[in-house]
Amino acid sequence: GVPPSFANLGTRIGQLLTLAQEEADELRSNAKTEAEQLLNDAKRQTVELVSNAEREAAELHSLAEAEAARAVEDAKQQADHLRESAAGEATARLEEAEAIHEAQRAQAAAAAADFEQTLAQRRSEAMNELNSALETKTAEVELATEKLNDARAAAEQVSAAAREQSEQIVRDAQNKASALLAEAKQRAEGIRQNSERELAAATARRDSITAQLANVRQMLATLGGAQQQFIDPINPPTAQEWAAQAENRAAAGGVEKTGEAAAKNAGTAE
């Protein structure tokens, strides 16, 4: 609104009231500027926190995926190597058994019965060894497969933990940003309330000065009497000038009363 004018209240009083009004305007402007600055700082910190949290979450997720991929690839290579080794050894054993069998058949003309018995025994032993070797390699393959499954499960667990951690980081950042924003709003509200209290105090001082001025005018009007018609409405006399005029009028009245008493005493003496 339009600021009030105090020009008609006298130079000194008008200056006091104008100064009080300017102080109130300055307080209100400073409070508004500080509140806007706090809100802008809180918003900027919120954006930075969320951006950092998202970046950290993305890095953790990428690291987890890379580690899981390496673990799975290592397990696959180990399983393939064990499978190839078992197959090669089994083939070698079969070839060796077949070679022995062929050699013994070539020599079977002299001792067929003994050869057959020996051959059967060796064949059984070879098959037993082969079966044992196959069982061993099968167990190794199963163990490698189990390790592969464990690695996959561990990779999935690491990935899930990374996702949970990244989500927690984002939640913590958002909670911290919300707390900062709430604190900034609370501080801005406190500044606004303090400004309103200071403005109310300035208004109270202005009203008190106005009331005192009205009392002084009423008192001076009572003391001035008929001489109010000579008061300049543009530049009214100050309280000191009113008091001096009242003393002069009182002194003049005392002189007149003293002269009248002297004249009366002189007439009585005659």
C-alpha positions as CSV (number, residue, x, y, z in Angstrom):
1,G,0.0,0.0,0.0
2,V,1.0,3.7,-0.1
3,P,3.2,4.5,2.9
4,P,1.6,7.0,5.3
5,S,2.8,10.6,5.2
6,F,3.7,12.3,8.5
7,A,4.5,15.8,7.1
8,N,1.6,17.4,8.8
9,L,2.8,16.3,12.3
10,G,5.8,18.6,12.4
11,T,9.4,18.2,11.1
12,R,10.9,16.2,14.1
13,I,7.9,13.9,14.7
14,G,7.5,13.4,10.9
15,Q,11.1,12.3,10.7
16,L,10.7,9.9,13.6
17,L,7.6,8.3,12.1
18,T,9.1,8.2,8.6
19,L,12.3,6.5,10.0
20,A,10.1,3.9,11.8
21,Q,8.2,3.2,8.6
22,E,11.5,2.9,6.7
23,E,12.9,0.5,9.3
24,A,9.8,-1.7,9.1
25,D,10.0,-1.8,5.2
26,E,13.7,-2.7,5.4
27,L,13.0,-5.5,7.9
28,R,10.2,-6.9,5.7
29,S,12.4,-6.8,2.6
30,N,15.4,-8.4,4.3
31,A,13.3,-11.1,5.7
32,K,11.8,-11.9,2.3
33,T,15.2,-11.9,0.7
34,E,16.7,-14.2,3.3
35,A,13.8,-16.6,3.2
36,E,14.1,-16.9,-0.6
37,Q,17.8,-17.5,-0.3
38,L,17.2,-20.3,2.2
39,L,14.6,-22.0,0.0
40,N,16.9,-21.8,-3.1
41,D,19.9,-23.3,-1.1
42,A,17.7,-26.1,0.2
43,K,16.4,-26.9,-3.4
44,R,20.0,-26.9,-4.7
45,Q,21.2,-29.2,-2.0
46,T,18.2,-31.5,-2.6
47,V,19.1,-31.8,-6.3
48,E,22.8,-32.5,-5.5
49,L,22.0,-35.2,-2.9
50,V,19.6,-37.0,-5.2
51,S,22.1,-36.8,-8.1
52,N,25.0,-38.2,-6.0
53,A,22.8,-41.0,-4.7
54,E,21.7,-42.0,-8.1
55,R,25.2,-42.0,-9.4
56,E,26.5,-44.1,-6.5
57,A,23.6,-46.6,-7.0
58,A,24.4,-46.9,-10.7
59,E,28.1,-47.6,-9.9
60,L,27.3,-50.2,-7.3
61,H,24.8,-51.9,-9.7
62,S,27.4,-51.9,-12.5
63,L,30.1,-53.4,-10.2
64,A,27.7,-56.1,-9.0
65,E,26.7,-57.1,-12.5
66,A,30.4,-57.2,-13.6
67,E,31.4,-59.4,-10.6
68,A,28.5,-61.7,-11.2
69,A,29.3,-62.1,-14.9
70,R,32.9,-62.9,-14.0
71,A,31.9,-65.5,-11.5
72,V,29.5,-67.2,-13.9
73,E,32.1,-67.2,-16.7
74,D,34.7,-68.8,-14.4
75,A,32.3,-71.5,-13.3
76,K,31.4,-72.3,-16.9
77,Q,35.0,-72.5,-17.9
78,Q,35.9,-74.8,-15.0
79,A,32.9,-77.1,-15.7
80,D,33.8,-77.3,-19.4
81,H,37.4,-78.1,-18.6
82,L,36.3,-80.9,-16.2
83,R,33.9,-82.3,-18.7
84,E,36.5,-82.4,-21.5
85,S,39.1,-83.9,-19.1
86,A,36.7,-86.7,-18.0
87,A,35.6,-87.5,-21.6
88,G,39.3,-87.6,-22.8
89,E,40.3,-89.9,-19.9
90,A,37.4,-92.2,-20.5
91,T,38.2,-92.4,-24.2
92,A,41.8,-93.2,-23.4
93,R,40.8,-95.9,-21.0
94,L,38.5,-97.4,-23.6
95,E,41.1,-97.4,-26.2
96,E,43.6,-98.9,-23.8
97,A,41.1,-101.7,-22.9
98,E,40.4,-102.4,-26.5
99,A,44.1,-102.5,-27.3
100,I,44.7,-105.0,-24.6
101,H,41.8,-107.0,-25.7
102,E,43.0,-107.2,-29.3
103,A,46.5,-108.1,-28.1
104,Q,45.2,-110.9,-25.9
105,R,43.0,-112.2,-28.7
106,A,46.1,-112.4,-30.9
107,Q,47.8,-114.5,-28.3
108,A,44.8,-116.7,-27.5
109,A,45.7,-119.6,-29.7
110,A,48.1,-121.1,-27.2
111,A,46.0,-120.8,-24.1
112,A,42.4,-119.9,-25.0
113,A,40.8,-120.8,-21.6
114,D,43.3,-119.0,-19.5
115,F,43.3,-116.1,-21.9
116,E,39.6,-115.9,-21.8
117,Q,39.6,-115.9,-18.0
118,T,42.4,-113.4,-17.8
119,L,40.7,-111.3,-20.4
120,A,37.4,-111.4,-18.6
121,Q,39.1,-110.5,-15.4
122,R,41.0,-107.6,-16.9
123,R,38.0,-106.5,-18.8
124,S,36.0,-106.5,-15.6
125,E,38.8,-104.6,-13.8
126,A,39.0,-102.2,-16.7
127,M,35.3,-101.6,-16.7
128,N,35.3,-101.2,-12.9
129,E,38.1,-98.7,-13.2
130,L,36.3,-97.0,-16.1
131,N,33.1,-96.9,-14.1
132,S,34.9,-95.6,-11.1
133,A,36.6,-93.0,-13.2
134,L,33.3,-92.0,-14.8
135,E,31.7,-91.8,-11.4
136,T,34.5,-89.7,-10.1
137,K,34.3,-87.4,-13.1
138,T,30.6,-87.3,-12.9
139,A,30.8,-86.3,-9.3
140,E,33.3,-83.6,-10.3
141,V,31.0,-82.4,-13.0
142,E,28.1,-82.3,-10.6
143,L,30.3,-80.5,-8.1
144,A,31.3,-78.0,-10.8
145,T,27.6,-77.6,-11.7
146,E,26.7,-77.0,-8.0
147,K,29.5,-74.4,-7.8
148,L,28.1,-72.8,-10.9
149,N,24.6,-72.7,-9.4
150,D,26.1,-71.3,-6.1
151,A,28.0,-68.7,-8.1
152,R,24.8,-67.7,-9.9
153,A,22.9,-67.5,-6.6
154,A,25.7,-65.5,-5.0
155,A,25.7,-63.2,-8.0
156,E,22.0,-62.7,-7.7
157,Q,22.3,-62.1,-4.0
158,V,25.0,-59.5,-4.6
159,S,22.9,-57.8,-7.3
160,A,19.9,-57.8,-5.0
161,A,22.0,-56.4,-2.1
162,A,23.4,-53.7,-4.4
163,R,19.9,-52.7,-5.6
164,E,18.7,-52.6,-2.0
165,Q,21.7,-50.5,-1.0
166,S,21.3,-48.1,-3.9
167,E,17.6,-47.8,-3.1
168,Q,18.4,-47.1,0.6
169,I,20.9,-44.5,-0.5
170,V,18.3,-42.8,-2.6
171,R,15.8,-43.0,0.2
172,D,18.3,-41.5,2.7
173,A,19.1,-38.7,0.3
174,Q,15.5,-37.9,-0.2
175,N,14.8,-38.0,3.5
176,K,17.8,-35.7,4.2
177,A,16.7,-33.4,1.4
178,S,13.2,-33.3,2.9
179,A,14.6,-32.5,6.3
180,L,16.8,-29.7,4.9
181,L,13.8,-28.2,3.1
182,A,11.6,-28.4,6.2
183,E,14.4,-26.8,8.3
184,A,14.7,-24.0,5.7
185,K,11.0,-23.4,5.7
186,Q,11.0,-23.4,9.5
187,R,13.8,-20.9,9.6
188,A,12.0,-18.7,7.0
189,E,8.9,-18.9,9.1
190,G,10.9,-17.8,12.2
191,I,12.4,-14.9,10.3
192,R,9.0,-13.9,9.0
193,Q,7.5,-14.0,12.6
194,N,10.4,-12.0,14.0
195,S,10.0,-9.5,11.2
196,E,6.3,-9.2,12.0
197,R,7.1,-8.7,15.7
198,E,9.6,-6.0,14.9
199,L,7.1,-4.4,12.5
200,A,4.5,-4.5,15.2
201,A,6.9,-3.0,17.7
202,A,7.7,-0.2,15.2
203,T,4.0,0.4,14.6
204,A,3.5,0.5,18.4
205,R,6.3,3.1,18.7
206,R,4.7,5.1,15.9
207,D,1.3,4.9,17.6
208,S,2.8,5.9,21.0
209,I,4.5,8.9,19.4
210,T,1.2,9.9,17.7
211,A,-0.6,9.5,21.0
212,Q,2.0,11.6,22.9
213,L,1.8,14.2,20.1
214,A,-2.0,14.4,20.6
215,N,-1.6,14.8,24.3
216,V,1.0,17.5,23.9
217,R,-1.3,19.3,21.4
218,Q,-4.2,19.0,23.9
219,M,-2.1,20.3,26.7
220,L,-0.7,23.2,24.7
221,A,-4.2,24.0,23.5
222,T,-5.3,24.2,27.1
223,L,-2.4,26.4,28.0
224,G,-2.6,28.5,24.9
225,G,-6.2,29.5,25.2
226,A,-7.2,32.2,22.7
227,Q,-3.8,32.4,21.1
228,Q,-4.4,29.2,19.1
229,Q,-5.7,31.4,16.3
230,F,-2.1,32.5,15.8
231,I,-0.7,29.0,15.4
232,D,0.8,28.3,12.0
233,P,-0.9,25.1,10.7
234,I,2.0,24.4,8.4
235,N,4.8,24.7,10.9
236,P,3.3,24.4,14.4
237,P,5.5,25.4,17.4
238,T,7.3,22.6,19.2
239,A,6.6,21.6,22.8
240,Q,9.5,23.8,24.0
241,E,8.1,26.8,22.2
242,W,4.6,26.1,23.6
243,A,6.1,25.9,27.1
244,A,8.1,29.1,26.7
245,Q,4.9,31.0,25.4
246,A,3.0,29.6,28.4
247,E,5.7,30.9,30.8
248,N,5.7,34.3,29.2
249,R,2.0,34.5,29.5
250,A,2.1,33.5,33.1
251,A,4.9,36.0,33.8
252,A,2.9,38.8,32.1
253,G,-0.2,37.9,34.1
254,G,1.9,38.1,37.3
255,V,3.2,41.5,36.5
256,E,-0.3,42.9,35.8
257,K,-1.5,41.5,39.1
258,T,1.4,43.0,40.9
259,G,0.7,46.5,39.3
260,E,-2.9,46.3,40.3
261,A,-2.1,45.4,43.9
262,A,0.4,48.3,44.1
263,A,-2.2,50.8,42.8
264,K,-4.8,49.5,45.2
265,N,-2.4,49.8,48.2
266,A,-1.5,53.4,47.1
267,G,-5.2,54.4,47.0
268,T,-5.7,53.0,50.5
269,A,-2.8,54.9,51.9
270,E,-4.2,58.2,50.6
